[in-house]
Amino acid sequence: MADRRELLVDATPLPEDLDPRLRRQLTFVIEIDRLKTVLRQSPLVSAERRENDAEHSWHLAMMVVLLAEYADEPIDVGHTVQLVLVHDLVEVYAGDTPLYDVAGGQDQLERERLAADELFSLLPDDQAVRLWALWDEFEERTTPEARFAKAMDRLQPLLLNWMARGGTWRTPGVTADDVRQRKAVIGDASTQLWEAGRQLIDEGEARGWARPAGESR
């Protein structure tokens, strides 16, 4: 049997007489503080550094609240916010896999499912089941809420890269057509937001912020 991972709470253990259910919940809350240290590739607009996963998740939640009116199908905003808050939690153990990292994407789902199993098991069983269900729903995109959550996940870095005048669009080997292909999922949830997204990509290509199709370097 593999040794248990050292948890953040182990550094300052919670009181022994704490309610067992609450202990597990607080242990989880403390452990996901790791999300603040998981760096993404997208640059921040407001500072000279890369975004972390916790900042990304917060930004998505705000976007759901503000942009829900553009969903092609009615969505439950509260449920969609839960989806975007949960979807990247597994990266506290699995790490972030950049969108244009083809090699890293090969085993991404396997790595993330193992991470989800380890992380969610810290919670009381009923809440572990709930978070698993939310994570699976986001990944499968079979509901309007999951499709809109995924759209926000692709639109948010698009905005950051626009503000950075290219950002990860300048990843070696990536062209404007690659960006369009990876971002097209936005259109599965919102025709209007994908039209706006395409405008930004097209204009970015015109300004030289993304490589034209056929130009790999």
Steps between C-alpha positions, in 0.01 A plus 500: 500500500640838397586748769250779548601833351603755761214746526531869571300458819766262634724800565250635755251223582144591585380444859435134582150564636375671184184353347618221262296621202612858547859380539489338155341805344755739650784266402378522140459878517857534626637254241354685202700805602757328276296623203642848559847368415411322175613733222330512164653624175271802461651835602310729733376832365568687823846369594819368341447137591302195400153423629447226758218246502311658790494837323384328184214322677384821668506683168291228335242518778461874449473452125219248545308750713554785255475323163227240562260709291698401189446125546316347204305280744365603842745411776489475877757765592566365849562150372729631225700695758549175694629332185764764431612508863546122513641423155864593571525381862663177385797702378620538860646151443492457120642841410385722214517364144536791255241506222759471225708228671416206274733257677371596844144457382556132421462383859331808645165336571663200669720721718209722594269211588764356733540844656123538540476164672771596749379854563126444520549204737603751767136611521204329668366236261189693395699808408767295323226351282364849433836640389569196286164554329575867433847420367367227271219725378748772403721250315213331315324824396162332461302774676446867403671603824809290426522631145482857623755431775738361236438804283604729785810284555602567139385861478680627810857424385407630156432838661826485697697417186332784312605741773854356488510555123541132434604326820472124451393553139874542442574147624749339258318309227160654576318694229187714501311204350611285794363764736169508313476121508565479875263786579214391273341315793378842616250481214345185648356718777476852359484606137543865595801449726673282240440767237670750733781253570563446130514875450775527760698212349460638147611845608788353699616315190470817293714687753767229497423369849431148370672316216308463175402149394795312351757701697623276781782712642 
